[in-house]
Amino acid sequence: MEPRTSPASIGERRVFDALFAPRTIALVGASSDATKHTARPQRSLRHHGYEGTIVPINPHRDVIFGEPAFPSVTAYPDEIDHAFIMVPGRAVAAVIDDCIEKGVPVATIYADGFAESGPEGKAAQDAIVERARAGGLRLLGPNCSGILSTEPSCALSVNAAIEQLPIKSGSLAIISQSGSMTGGLLSRGLGRGVGFSKVVSIGNESDLAVGELTDWLVDDPQTETILLFLETIRDAPRLAVAARRAVDAGKSVVAYKLGRSDLGRTLAASHTGAMAGSAEVSDAFFRAHGIIRIDNIETMFELPAMISGHRPSPSHRVAVMSTTGGGAATVVDRLGSFGVDIVAPPAELVTSLADRGVTIPSGPLTDLTHAGTRADVYGAVIDELAASDHCDLVLAIAGSSAQFQPEISAGPIVQASRFGKPLAGFFAPHAPDALETLTDAGVAGFRTPEACADAIRAWTAWVEPAKLEFDAGTDMSAVHELLSGFGATGPNEAQAAEVFAALGIGTARTTVIRPDHAATLKGRGLEYPVAAKVLSADIAHKTEAGGVVLGIANEAELEAAVERIREQVSASHPSAVIEGVLVQEMVKGLIEVILGFRRDPEVGPVVLLGAGGVLAEISRDISVRVAPVSFAEAELMIGEVKALTGVRGYRGLPRGDIAGLANAIVSMSQLAHSETPGVSEAEINPLLVRGEGEGVIAVDGLIVANPAP
C-alpha cells in the first residue's frame, strides 16, 4: 500500500473500527479453564465493560463462562468484526480460511512459531498473509498479545496487566513491538496518572505494521500522542508519512527505540557503513520526519504534556528557575552535557526581583534559593519567563516546598500554562501531591532528573520535518550512464572519481599506470609530488592492504612505489585483480572529511559527513541525515561535526569553503536518493575542504555495488 497524505479511506476505517471497536468478537480457541491464557481475553473484555457480543469458538464446549460457544467461525450465524486467534500455529491457516469465508475484516493472531522462530516459520507466516490478502482479511500479529481501546472499551488481550490494572481513559496511544513490554508500559503510564486511548501489541507485523497503525491513529480524535516502543523499523515509508501528518495535525509521535549500543551494528564494506550505525541512522530518520526520540522509559509518559498542542520550535532556548541549588544541578548538569541552550534571566526580571529585595546570583539560572518560599516571588518569576520572548521553554525546579507546600510550588506552574509556552516541572523531593496537581492540569511533571533532562534534550532535537524535494542539483542521467557501464563488480577508484566529477564534486588530477605500462609521468600531464594507490575493485581499504604510497617526488621514487604496491597487495590479497596503479597529484586543503552514503535496510538511503582520514572510524565525529538533504540541512550537518569548527571561522582561523562542502553533501545525497543502478554505498575519504571560494577536492573515493542476489 502506497503511503498517503489524506485521512483513512472507507476500507481502512472499517478495519480500524473492527480492530478497536468491534461489535462482535470471535475468540477462536477460547478455553473454559480459567488458569489458561486463552481464557483471559473473555474475562478481560467483560471486566473492563465491553458491551458487544463475545463469541467463544471451541468445538468441544457449548458454553464458556456463560457465553454460548460455537465449533467454528463459520458456524456462528451473524457477522463477526474481529477474530482473536488463539489456536496452535499449525491450525491458524484453517482459521484464516474460515475468517475469509465469513467476511471477517480483521484477525489478531496470538499464536507464535512463525517468522520469529526461523525460516520455516517465516514461510508459514508468508503463506497465511498471502491467503489473507487474497481474501480481503487484515492481520495483526502473529506472536501478538492483543489490543486495548478505552472508548468504547475493548480489552482484547491475553496480557495479565491489561486484565488486572485499573485502566484510565486518556489521549496517549501505545504501539509496542515487544509483547512482554506492553503491560509494563501501560502500568508505568497509569502509575504516572496518565490515561490511554489505544494500546497495541504489534507482534511480527506480518500485515498491519507500526507505520500503518500510526497513520490511522493520527486521524483518531481520542489520540493526541502516539508512543512507539521499537526494536526495529519495518514500515519506514508509511511511518514517515504518518509522523509528518501528525505534526501537521498538531499531534506528536514519540519513539523509544532499542539499539543505542555498538552491539546492534553490522559490518559494511565502506567506512560509511561502519560509522553510520543503528543509533545514528534511527536518529536521522526520526529527525527527518518529526518523530521525537527519547532514551528513558519514564520520559515516555512525562514528556507528552510538555509538548501537547505545540509544533516543533524553530529555536530551543531553555529558561531554568529553581528554589534549590543542588536539585537544579542534577538536571542542569545533564542538560549541559547534551548541549542544551540555557539562557540567563532577562535583565528586566533581575531588576524586578531586586525591587522586591531578591538578589539572584549571576549565571544562566534564575536561582531563587535565597528567596525562600515566597509565593509572590515564585509565581511572578515563572509568569514573566512564560510570557517573555527570550526563551522557548521554562523549567521550574523546586525543593522541599514541593513536598510540604505543593500549592506554592505546583500552583504557579499550572497558572503559567495560560501563556501557551512549553513548561516542565521537576521536584527534587518525593512530592506526589505536587506532581498530581501538575498531571491533573495537563502540565509536565518529572519525578527524576534523568527523565526531565531526557525530555528537554528530546524536545531540542524535535524539528519540523525535512522537505522531501531536492534543491536544484545535478542531471543524474550522465551519472546513471557512467554507472551502468561498470559491470557487476562496480567501479574502481578511477571510475568512481568520474562519477563524483559528474556529480559536480571536484576531484584531484589522476592517471593510471597499467601493469604493462612504464611507471612514469612523462606525457601524462601531472606534476610531482604525487601519491600512488592500487587500483582494484576488489580492495575497499587500500592502506591496510599496503596499496598506498604518499609524497613521491620523482620518477625513480614512482617506479619503486609502483613495484612495492604490486608486491604488497599481491601478498595481502592474492585473489584480487590488480588493474593498475592510480597516480594522483598531492593536493592540500584546510581539513579532511569523510562524505558518503549507504542504503540502510530499515530506513533507506542515509548520508554521512564526518572527520575524515584513516582514523575516521575511531573518532566517530559524524552527522547523519536521511536523503534527500537540502542545502540548508547540509549546513546544519557541517555545524554538527566538531572537527569542522576551525574552518567555520573559529577564533580567526582560515575559513573553509563551507558552501562548496554543503553543495557536495547535496550532490552525494542526490546519488543516494536517486534510483542509482547497482549502487549500495559510496564514500569519499578524504574529501579536502579548501579555502573559502576554492571548493572541495575528492582525493580517495569508493562506490560499492549491490551484492549479487
C-alpha positions as CSV (number, residue, x, y, z in Angstrom):
1,M,0.0,0.0,0.0
2,E,1.3,3.4,-1.0
3,P,1.8,6.0,1.8
4,R,-0.9,8.6,1.8
5,T,-1.3,12.2,2.8
6,S,-5.0,12.2,3.4
7,P,-7.2,10.6,6.2
8,A,-8.1,6.9,6.1
9,S,-10.2,5.5,3.3
10,I,-13.6,3.9,3.9
11,G,-11.9,0.5,3.8
12,E,-9.2,1.4,6.2
13,R,-11.8,3.0,8.6
14,R,-13.7,-0.3,8.5
15,V,-10.6,-2.2,9.6
16,F,-9.8,0.4,12.2
17,D,-13.2,0.2,13.8
18,A,-13.2,-3.6,13.6
19,L,-9.8,-3.7,15.3
20,F,-10.5,-1.2,18.1
21,A,-14.3,-1.0,18.4
22,P,-15.7,-4.4,17.2
23,R,-19.4,-5.1,17.7
24,T,-18.8,-8.8,17.7
25,I,-15.6,-10.6,18.6
26,A,-14.8,-14.3,18.0
27,L,-12.4,-15.8,20.5
28,V,-11.0,-18.7,18.4
29,G,-9.6,-21.3,20.8
30,A,-11.3,-19.9,23.9
31,S,-10.8,-22.1,26.9
32,S,-13.1,-22.8,29.8
33,D,-10.1,-23.4,32.1
34,A,-9.7,-20.1,33.9
35,T,-6.0,-20.8,34.6
36,K,-5.1,-20.7,30.9
37,H,-4.0,-17.6,28.9
38,T,-6.7,-18.5,26.3
39,A,-9.4,-17.8,28.9
40,R,-8.1,-14.3,29.8
41,P,-9.4,-12.3,26.8
42,Q,-13.0,-13.2,27.6
43,R,-12.6,-12.2,31.3
44,S,-10.7,-9.1,30.4
45,L,-13.3,-7.9,27.9
46,R,-16.2,-8.2,30.4
47,H,-14.2,-6.9,33.4
48,H,-13.5,-3.6,31.6
49,G,-17.0,-3.2,30.3
50,Y,-17.0,-4.4,26.7
51,E,-20.7,-4.1,25.6
52,G,-20.5,-6.0,22.3
53,T,-21.1,-9.7,21.6
54,I,-18.4,-12.3,22.5
55,V,-18.4,-15.5,20.6
56,P,-16.2,-18.2,22.0
57,I,-15.1,-20.7,19.3
58,N,-14.4,-24.2,20.7
59,P,-15.7,-27.4,19.1
60,H,-15.6,-29.2,22.5
61,R,-17.8,-26.7,24.5
62,D,-21.3,-25.4,24.2
63,V,-20.9,-22.6,26.8
64,I,-17.8,-20.9,28.1
65,F,-18.1,-18.6,31.1
66,G,-21.8,-18.0,30.4
67,E,-21.3,-17.2,26.7
68,P,-22.7,-19.7,24.0
69,A,-19.8,-21.3,22.2
70,F,-19.6,-22.4,18.6
71,P,-17.5,-25.1,16.9
72,S,-16.1,-22.7,14.2
73,V,-16.2,-19.1,13.0
74,T,-18.4,-20.1,10.1
75,A,-20.9,-21.8,12.4
76,Y,-21.8,-18.5,14.0
77,P,-24.9,-17.2,12.2
78,D,-24.3,-13.5,12.4
79,E,-21.5,-11.1,11.3
80,I,-18.1,-11.1,13.1
81,D,-16.0,-8.0,13.2
82,H,-12.8,-9.2,14.8
83,A,-11.4,-12.7,15.2
84,F,-8.9,-13.3,18.0
85,I,-7.0,-16.4,17.1
86,M,-5.5,-18.5,20.0
87,V,-5.1,-21.9,18.4
88,P,-1.7,-23.6,17.9
89,G,0.3,-22.3,14.9
90,R,-0.4,-25.3,12.8
91,A,-4.1,-24.7,13.0
92,V,-4.0,-21.0,12.1
93,A,-4.2,-21.4,8.3
94,A,-7.6,-23.2,8.6
95,V,-9.0,-20.5,10.8
96,I,-7.8,-17.8,8.3
97,D,-9.8,-19.6,5.6
98,D,-12.9,-19.6,7.9
99,C,-12.5,-15.9,8.5
100,I,-12.2,-15.2,4.8
101,E,-15.3,-17.3,4.1
102,K,-17.2,-15.4,6.9
103,G,-16.1,-12.0,5.7
104,V,-14.3,-11.0,8.9
105,P,-12.4,-7.7,8.3
106,V,-9.5,-8.3,10.8
107,A,-7.9,-11.0,12.8
108,T,-5.4,-10.9,15.6
109,I,-3.1,-13.9,15.8
110,Y,-1.8,-14.7,19.3
111,A,-0.1,-17.9,18.2
112,D,3.7,-17.9,17.9
113,G,6.1,-20.2,16.0
114,F,6.1,-18.0,12.8
115,A,8.7,-15.6,11.5
116,E,10.3,-15.1,14.9
117,S,11.1,-18.9,15.0
118,G,13.2,-19.1,11.8
119,P,12.9,-19.7,8.0
120,E,10.3,-22.5,8.3
121,G,8.1,-20.3,10.5
122,K,8.7,-17.3,8.1
123,A,7.5,-19.4,5.2
124,A,4.3,-20.4,7.1
125,Q,3.7,-16.8,8.0
126,D,4.1,-15.6,4.4
127,A,1.6,-18.3,3.3
128,I,-1.1,-17.1,5.7
129,V,-0.5,-13.5,4.8
130,E,-0.9,-14.3,1.1
131,R,-4.1,-16.1,1.8
132,A,-5.5,-13.3,4.0
133,R,-4.6,-10.6,1.5
134,A,-6.2,-12.5,-1.3
135,G,-9.4,-12.9,0.8
136,G,-9.6,-9.3,2.0
137,L,-8.7,-10.1,5.6
138,R,-6.2,-7.9,7.5
139,L,-3.9,-9.4,10.1
140,L,-2.4,-8.2,13.4
141,G,0.5,-10.4,14.5
142,P,1.3,-13.3,14.7
143,N,3.0,-13.5,18.1
144,C,0.8,-10.7,19.3
145,S,-0.8,-10.3,22.8
146,G,-3.7,-8.1,21.6
147,I,-5.1,-4.6,21.8
148,L,-6.8,-2.3,24.2
149,S,-9.2,0.5,23.4
150,T,-10.8,2.6,26.2
151,E,-13.6,4.4,24.3
152,P,-15.5,2.3,23.6
153,S,-13.9,-0.3,26.0
154,C,-12.3,-3.2,24.2
155,A,-9.7,-5.0,26.3
156,L,-9.0,-7.8,23.8
157,S,-5.7,-9.2,25.1
158,V,-4.0,-12.2,26.8
159,N,-1.9,-9.7,28.8
160,A,-2.4,-10.1,32.6
161,A,-1.7,-6.4,33.2
162,I,-4.4,-5.3,30.9
163,E,-6.9,-7.6,32.7
164,Q,-6.0,-6.6,36.2
165,L,-5.0,-2.9,36.0
166,P,-7.5,-0.1,36.6
167,I,-7.5,1.3,33.1
168,K,-7.8,5.1,32.7
169,S,-9.0,6.7,29.5
170,G,-6.8,9.4,28.1
171,S,-5.1,10.8,25.0
172,L,-2.0,8.6,24.8
173,A,-1.7,5.6,22.4
174,I,1.0,2.9,22.6
175,I,2.2,0.7,19.8
176,S,4.8,-1.8,21.1
177,Q,6.9,-4.3,19.1
178,S,7.5,-6.1,22.4
179,G,4.5,-8.0,23.6
180,S,6.0,-8.5,27.0
181,M,6.6,-4.8,27.4
182,T,3.0,-3.8,26.6
183,G,1.7,-4.4,30.1
184,G,4.8,-2.9,31.6
185,L,4.4,0.3,29.6
186,L,0.7,0.5,30.4
187,S,1.3,0.1,34.2
188,R,4.1,2.7,34.2
189,G,1.9,5.2,32.5
190,L,-1.1,4.5,34.8
191,G,1.3,4.9,37.7
192,R,2.1,8.4,36.4
193,G,-1.6,9.3,36.4
194,V,-2.0,9.4,32.6
195,G,-4.7,7.7,30.5
196,F,-4.7,5.9,27.3
197,S,-6.8,5.8,24.1
198,K,-5.3,2.7,22.4
199,V,-2.7,0.1,23.2
200,V,-1.4,-2.3,20.6
201,S,1.0,-5.3,20.7
202,I,2.1,-5.3,17.1
203,G,3.7,-8.8,17.0
204,N,5.6,-9.8,13.9
205,E,4.0,-7.1,11.7
206,S,3.2,-9.6,9.0
207,D,0.5,-7.3,7.6
208,L,-0.6,-4.4,9.9
209,A,2.6,-2.6,10.9
210,V,3.7,0.2,13.1
211,G,3.6,2.8,10.2
212,E,0.1,2.0,9.1
213,L,-1.4,1.9,12.7
214,T,0.4,5.2,13.5
215,D,-1.1,6.7,10.3
216,W,-4.6,5.6,11.4
217,L,-4.1,6.9,14.9
218,V,-3.3,10.4,13.5
219,D,-6.9,10.5,12.5
220,D,-8.2,9.2,15.8
221,P,-9.9,12.0,17.7
222,Q,-9.2,10.3,21.0
223,T,-5.4,10.2,20.5
224,E,-3.1,13.2,20.8
225,T,0.3,11.5,21.3
226,I,1.4,8.2,19.8
227,L,4.1,6.3,21.8
228,L,6.2,3.8,20.0
229,F,8.3,1.1,21.6
230,L,10.5,-0.1,18.8
231,E,13.1,-2.9,18.3
232,T,13.4,-2.2,14.6
233,I,11.8,-0.1,11.8
234,R,9.9,-2.3,9.4
235,D,7.5,0.1,7.7
236,A,9.6,3.2,7.3
237,P,7.8,4.9,4.3
238,R,4.4,4.7,6.0
239,L,5.8,5.7,9.4
240,A,7.4,8.7,7.8
241,V,4.2,9.8,6.2
242,A,2.3,9.2,9.4
243,A,4.7,11.2,11.5
244,R,4.6,14.2,9.1
245,R,0.8,14.1,9.2
246,A,0.9,14.0,13.0
247,V,2.9,17.2,13.0
248,D,0.5,18.9,10.6
249,A,-2.4,17.7,12.8
250,G,-0.9,19.2,16.0
251,K,-0.1,15.7,17.3
252,S,3.2,14.1,18.2
253,V,4.9,10.7,17.7
254,V,7.4,9.8,20.4
255,A,9.7,6.8,20.0
256,Y,11.8,4.7,22.4
257,K,14.0,2.6,20.2
258,L,16.4,-0.1,21.3
259,G,19.8,-0.3,19.6
260,R,21.9,2.6,21.0
261,S,25.0,0.3,21.6
262,D,27.6,-0.9,19.1
263,L,26.2,-4.5,19.6
264,G,23.5,-3.7,17.1
265,R,25.8,-2.7,14.3
266,T,26.6,-4.9,11.3
267,L,29.8,-4.8,9.3
268,A,29.7,-3.0,6.0
269,A,32.2,-2.6,3.2
270,S,32.9,1.1,3.4
271,H,33.8,3.3,6.4
272,T,30.4,5.0,6.0
273,G,28.6,1.7,6.6
274,A,30.6,1.0,9.7
275,M,30.3,4.6,11.1
276,A,26.6,5.2,10.4
277,G,25.3,2.6,13.0
278,S,21.8,1.8,14.1
279,A,21.5,4.7,16.6
280,E,22.7,7.4,14.2
281,V,20.6,6.2,11.4
282,S,17.5,5.9,13.5
283,D,18.1,9.4,14.9
284,A,18.4,10.7,11.3
285,F,15.2,9.1,10.3
286,F,13.3,10.4,13.4
287,R,14.7,13.9,12.9
288,A,13.8,14.0,9.2
289,H,10.1,13.1,9.8
290,G,9.3,15.0,13.1
291,I,9.5,12.0,15.5
292,I,10.7,12.7,19.0
293,R,13.2,10.1,20.2
294,I,13.6,9.5,23.9
295,D,16.2,7.4,25.8
296,N,14.4,7.0,29.1
297,I,11.2,4.9,29.6
298,E,9.9,7.3,32.3
299,T,10.1,10.1,29.7
300,M,7.6,8.4,27.5
301,F,4.8,9.2,29.9
302,E,6.0,12.5,31.3
303,L,7.0,14.2,28.1
304,P,3.6,14.3,26.2
305,A,2.1,17.0,28.5
306,M,5.2,19.2,27.8
307,I,4.6,19.1,24.0
308,S,0.9,18.8,23.8
309,G,-0.6,21.4,21.5
310,H,2.8,22.5,20.2
311,R,4.6,22.2,16.9
312,P,8.4,21.8,16.7
313,S,10.0,25.1,17.7
314,P,12.4,26.9,15.4
315,S,14.6,27.7,18.4
316,H,15.2,25.8,21.7
317,R,16.2,28.3,24.4
318,V,15.5,27.0,27.9
319,A,15.0,29.2,31.0
320,V,15.5,27.5,34.3
321,M,14.2,28.8,37.6
322,S,14.9,27.0,40.9
323,T,14.5,27.2,44.6
324,T,17.1,24.5,45.2
325,G,20.7,24.8,44.0
326,G,21.5,21.1,44.4
327,G,18.3,20.0,42.9
328,A,18.7,22.2,39.9
329,A,22.3,20.9,39.4
330,T,21.0,17.4,39.0
331,V,19.1,18.4,35.9
332,V,21.2,21.3,34.6
333,D,24.4,19.3,34.6
334,R,22.8,16.8,32.3
335,L,21.3,19.5,30.1
336,G,24.8,21.0,29.7
337,S,26.2,17.7,28.7
338,F,23.6,17.5,26.0
339,G,24.5,21.0,24.7
340,V,21.1,22.5,25.6
341,D,20.9,26.3,25.3
342,I,20.1,27.5,28.8
343,V,19.5,31.2,28.8
344,A,20.2,33.7,31.6
345,P,17.2,35.6,33.0
346,P,16.4,38.8,31.2
347,A,17.7,42.0,32.7
348,E,14.1,43.3,33.3
349,L,13.4,40.3,35.5
350,V,16.6,40.7,37.5
351,T,15.7,44.3,38.2
352,S,12.2,43.4,39.1
353,L,13.4,40.9,41.7
354,A,15.9,43.4,43.1
355,D,13.0,45.8,43.6
356,R,11.4,43.0,45.7
357,G,14.5,42.6,47.7
358,V,15.6,39.4,46.0
359,T,19.1,39.2,44.6
360,I,19.9,36.3,42.3
361,P,23.4,35.1,41.5
362,S,24.8,35.8,38.1
363,G,24.7,32.9,35.7
364,P,22.3,31.0,33.4
365,L,19.8,30.1,36.1
366,T,17.1,32.2,37.8
367,D,18.2,31.0,41.2
368,L,15.6,31.8,43.9
369,T,17.2,29.7,46.6
370,H,17.6,32.6,48.9
371,A,14.1,34.0,48.2
372,G,12.7,31.2,50.4
373,T,9.1,30.1,49.7
374,R,7.6,33.4,48.9
375,A,4.6,32.6,46.7
376,D,4.6,36.1,45.3
377,V,8.1,35.8,44.0
378,Y,7.9,32.3,42.7
379,G,4.6,32.9,40.8
380,A,5.7,36.3,39.4
381,V,9.0,34.9,38.1
382,I,7.5,31.9,36.3
383,D,4.8,34.2,34.8
384,E,7.4,36.6,33.5
385,L,9.5,33.8,32.0
386,A,6.5,32.1,30.4
387,A,5.3,35.4,28.9
388,S,8.7,36.6,27.7
389,D,10.1,36.0,24.2
390,H,13.7,35.4,25.5
391,C,13.1,31.6,25.9
392,D,11.1,28.8,24.3
393,L,10.6,26.6,27.3
394,V,10.5,27.1,31.0
395,L,11.8,24.5,33.5
396,A,10.7,25.2,37.1
397,I,12.6,23.2,39.8
398,A,11.5,23.2,43.4
399,G,12.9,21.7,46.6
400,S,11.2,20.7,49.9
401,S,8.4,23.2,49.4
402,A,7.1,20.9,46.7
403,Q,6.6,18.1,49.3
404,F,5.2,20.2,52.1
405,Q,3.6,23.2,50.3
406,P,2.6,21.9,46.9
407,E,0.3,24.9,46.4
408,I,3.4,27.2,46.3
409,S,5.5,25.0,44.0
410,A,3.0,23.4,41.7
411,G,0.2,26.0,41.7
412,P,2.2,28.8,40.0
413,I,3.4,26.4,37.3
414,V,-0.2,25.4,36.5
415,Q,-1.2,29.1,36.4
416,A,1.7,29.9,34.0
417,S,0.4,27.3,31.5
418,R,-2.1,30.0,30.3
419,F,0.7,31.7,28.4
420,G,0.9,28.7,26.0
421,K,4.6,28.1,26.3
422,P,6.0,24.6,26.9
423,L,6.5,24.1,30.7
424,A,8.3,21.4,32.7
425,G,8.4,21.0,36.5
426,F,10.9,18.9,38.4
427,F,10.6,18.4,42.2
428,A,13.7,17.3,44.0
429,P,12.0,15.5,46.9
430,H,9.3,12.9,46.7
431,A,6.3,15.1,46.1
432,P,3.3,13.1,44.9
433,D,0.7,15.8,45.7
434,A,2.6,18.4,43.7
435,L,3.1,16.0,40.8
436,E,-0.6,15.1,40.9
437,T,-1.5,18.7,40.7
438,L,0.6,19.1,37.5
439,T,-0.7,15.9,36.0
440,D,-4.4,16.8,36.6
441,A,-3.8,20.2,35.0
442,G,-2.1,18.7,31.9
443,V,1.4,20.1,32.8
444,A,4.5,18.0,32.6
445,G,5.9,17.0,35.9
446,F,9.1,14.9,36.2
447,R,10.0,12.5,39.0
448,T,13.7,12.1,38.2
449,P,16.3,14.5,36.9
450,E,17.3,11.9,34.3
451,A,13.8,11.8,32.7
452,C,13.5,15.6,32.9
453,A,16.8,16.2,31.1
454,D,16.0,13.5,28.6
455,A,12.6,15.1,27.8
456,I,14.2,18.5,27.3
457,R,17.0,17.1,25.2
458,A,14.4,15.3,23.0
459,W,12.4,18.5,22.7
460,T,15.5,20.4,21.5
461,A,16.1,17.7,18.8
462,W,12.4,18.0,17.6
463,V,12.4,20.0,14.4
464,E,9.9,20.5,11.6
465,P,10.1,17.6,9.1
466,A,12.7,18.0,6.4
467,K,11.5,18.8,2.9
468,L,11.4,15.8,0.6
469,E,12.3,17.7,-2.6
470,F,15.9,18.3,-3.8
471,D,17.5,21.7,-4.1
472,A,18.4,22.3,-7.8
473,G,21.1,19.7,-8.4
474,T,22.9,17.5,-11.0
475,D,21.3,15.9,-14.0
476,M,21.6,12.3,-13.0
477,S,21.3,10.9,-16.5
478,A,25.1,11.2,-17.1
479,V,25.8,9.6,-13.7
480,H,23.5,6.7,-14.4
481,E,25.1,6.2,-17.8
482,L,28.5,6.0,-16.2
483,L,27.5,3.5,-13.6
484,S,25.6,1.3,-16.0
485,G,28.9,0.6,-17.8
486,F,30.9,-0.6,-14.8
487,G,29.6,-4.2,-14.5
488,A,28.5,-6.3,-11.5
489,T,31.7,-5.6,-9.5
490,G,31.2,-1.8,-9.6
491,P,33.6,0.9,-10.5
492,N,37.3,1.0,-9.4
493,E,38.6,4.2,-7.8
494,A,39.4,6.0,-11.1
495,Q,35.9,5.2,-12.3
496,A,34.4,6.3,-9.0
497,A,36.2,9.6,-9.4
498,E,34.5,10.0,-12.8
499,V,31.1,9.6,-11.1
500,F,31.9,12.1,-8.4
501,A,33.1,14.6,-11.0
502,A,29.8,14.1,-12.9
503,L,28.0,14.9,-9.7
504,G,29.9,18.2,-9.6
505,I,32.3,17.3,-6.9
506,G,35.9,18.4,-7.6
507,T,38.5,15.6,-7.9
508,A,42.3,15.5,-7.9
509,R,44.1,15.1,-11.2
510,T,45.0,11.4,-11.8
511,T,46.4,9.0,-14.2
512,V,46.5,5.2,-14.3
513,I,49.7,3.1,-14.8
514,R,48.5,-0.2,-16.2
515,P,50.5,-3.4,-15.4
516,D,52.1,-3.4,-18.9
517,H,53.0,0.3,-18.9
518,A,56.1,2.0,-17.7
519,A,56.0,3.7,-14.3
520,T,56.5,7.3,-15.5
521,L,54.6,10.6,-15.6
522,K,56.1,11.7,-18.8
523,G,53.4,12.9,-21.2
524,R,50.6,12.3,-18.6
525,G,50.1,16.0,-17.5
526,L,50.8,15.5,-13.8
527,E,53.4,17.2,-11.6
528,Y,55.3,15.9,-8.6
529,P,54.8,15.3,-5.7
530,V,52.2,12.6,-6.3
531,A,50.6,9.7,-4.4
532,A,50.3,6.2,-5.8
533,K,47.4,3.8,-4.9
534,V,46.5,0.3,-6.0
535,L,43.6,0.3,-8.5
536,S,41.4,-2.7,-7.8
537,A,37.6,-3.0,-7.4
538,D,38.3,-6.0,-5.0
539,I,40.1,-3.8,-2.4
540,A,38.0,-1.4,-0.4
541,H,40.6,-0.2,2.1
542,K,43.9,0.3,0.3
543,T,46.1,1.5,3.2
544,E,45.5,-1.7,5.1
545,A,46.4,-3.8,2.0
546,G,49.8,-2.0,1.6
547,G,48.4,-0.3,-1.5
548,V,49.3,3.4,-0.9
549,V,52.5,5.4,-1.1
550,L,52.5,9.1,-0.5
551,G,54.8,12.0,-1.2
552,I,56.5,10.6,-4.3
553,A,58.9,13.3,-5.5
554,N,60.4,12.0,-8.8
555,E,60.5,9.3,-11.5
556,A,62.8,6.9,-9.6
557,E,60.6,7.0,-6.4
558,L,57.5,6.5,-8.6
559,E,59.0,3.4,-10.2
560,A,59.9,2.0,-6.8
561,A,56.5,2.8,-5.3
562,V,54.6,1.1,-8.1
563,E,56.7,-2.1,-7.7
564,R,56.2,-2.1,-3.9
565,I,52.5,-1.6,-4.2
566,R,52.2,-4.5,-6.6
567,E,54.2,-6.8,-4.4
568,Q,52.5,-5.9,-1.1
569,V,48.9,-6.1,-2.5
570,S,49.6,-9.4,-4.2
571,A,50.9,-10.8,-0.9
572,S,48.0,-9.4,1.2
573,H,45.2,-10.1,-1.3
574,P,46.4,-12.9,-3.6
575,S,43.0,-13.3,-5.3
576,A,42.5,-9.5,-6.0
577,V,42.5,-8.4,-9.6
578,I,45.0,-5.5,-9.9
579,E,44.0,-3.3,-12.8
580,G,47.0,-1.0,-12.3
581,V,48.3,1.8,-10.0
582,L,46.4,5.1,-9.8
583,V,48.8,8.1,-9.6
584,Q,47.3,11.3,-8.2
585,E,48.7,14.8,-7.7
586,M,49.2,15.6,-4.0
587,V,46.7,18.4,-3.1
588,K,46.3,20.3,0.1
589,G,43.3,21.6,2.0
590,L,42.4,23.0,5.4
591,I,40.9,19.8,6.7
592,E,39.9,16.3,5.6
593,V,36.4,15.0,5.9
594,I,34.6,11.8,5.0
595,L,31.4,12.1,2.9
596,G,29.3,9.1,1.9
597,F,26.0,7.3,1.8
598,R,24.6,3.8,2.3
599,R,21.3,2.2,1.8
600,D,20.1,1.3,5.2
601,P,17.8,-1.8,5.3
602,E,15.5,-0.1,7.8
603,V,15.1,3.5,6.6
604,G,16.6,3.6,3.1
605,P,19.4,5.9,1.9
606,V,21.3,7.9,4.5
607,V,24.1,10.4,4.1
608,L,27.1,10.8,6.4
609,L,29.6,13.6,7.0
610,G,32.4,13.3,9.5
611,A,36.0,13.9,10.4
612,G,38.0,12.1,7.7
613,G,41.3,10.3,7.2
614,V,42.5,6.9,8.3
615,L,41.2,7.5,11.8
616,A,37.6,8.3,10.7
617,E,36.1,5.2,12.3
618,I,37.9,5.9,15.6
619,S,36.9,9.5,16.0
620,R,33.2,8.9,15.1
621,D,32.8,12.7,14.8
622,I,29.8,12.5,12.4
623,S,26.5,13.8,11.3
624,V,23.9,11.7,9.6
625,R,20.8,12.5,7.6
626,V,18.2,10.7,5.6
627,A,18.3,11.5,1.9
628,P,17.4,13.8,0.3
629,V,19.4,16.6,2.0
630,S,18.8,20.2,1.2
631,F,21.5,22.9,1.2
632,A,20.2,24.3,4.5
633,E,20.2,20.9,6.1
634,A,23.7,20.2,4.8
635,E,24.9,23.4,6.5
636,L,23.4,22.1,9.8
637,M,25.3,18.8,9.3
638,I,28.5,20.8,8.9
639,G,27.8,22.6,12.1
640,E,27.4,19.3,14.0
641,V,30.8,17.9,13.1
642,K,33.2,19.2,15.8
643,A,36.3,18.8,13.7
644,L,34.9,21.4,11.3
645,T,34.7,24.1,13.9
646,G,38.0,25.6,12.8
647,V,37.1,26.0,9.1
648,R,33.9,27.7,10.2
649,G,36.0,30.7,11.2
650,Y,36.7,29.8,14.9
651,R,39.0,32.3,16.6
652,G,40.2,33.8,13.3
653,L,41.3,30.6,11.7
654,P,41.2,30.4,7.9
655,R,37.6,29.8,6.8
656,G,37.0,26.8,4.6
657,D,34.6,26.7,1.6
658,I,31.5,25.7,3.6
659,A,29.2,26.4,0.7
660,G,31.3,24.1,-1.5
661,L,31.1,21.4,1.1
662,A,27.4,21.8,1.5
663,N,27.0,21.5,-2.2
664,A,29.0,18.3,-2.2
665,I,26.7,16.9,0.6
666,V,23.7,17.7,-1.5
667,S,25.2,16.0,-4.5
668,M,26.1,12.9,-2.5
669,S,22.5,13.0,-1.2
670,Q,21.2,13.1,-4.8
671,L,23.3,10.0,-5.6
672,A,21.9,8.3,-2.5
673,H,18.2,9.2,-3.2
674,S,18.1,8.6,-6.9
675,E,17.4,5.2,-8.3
676,T,21.1,4.7,-9.0
677,P,21.6,1.4,-10.7
678,G,23.7,-1.2,-8.8
679,V,25.0,1.1,-6.0
680,S,24.6,0.2,-2.3
681,E,27.2,2.6,-0.8
682,A,29.5,5.4,-1.9
683,E,32.2,7.2,0.0
684,I,34.8,9.9,-0.4
685,N,37.6,9.8,2.2
686,P,39.3,12.1,2.3
687,L,37.4,15.0,0.8
688,L,39.6,18.0,1.2
689,V,37.9,21.2,2.2
690,R,39.9,24.1,0.7
691,G,39.9,27.8,1.5
692,E,36.8,29.9,1.1
693,G,35.7,30.0,-2.6
694,E,38.2,27.3,-3.6
695,G,35.8,24.4,-3.4
696,V,36.4,20.8,-2.2
697,I,38.5,18.1,-3.7
698,A,37.8,14.3,-3.6
699,V,41.1,12.5,-3.1
700,D,40.0,8.9,-2.5
701,G,36.6,7.5,-3.5
702,L,34.8,4.3,-3.3
703,I,31.5,3.1,-4.8
704,V,30.2,-0.3,-3.6
705,A,28.0,-2.4,-6.0
706,N,24.8,-4.1,-4.7
707,P,25.5,-7.6,-3.6
708,A,24.6,-10.3,-6.1
709,P,21.2,-11.8,-5.5
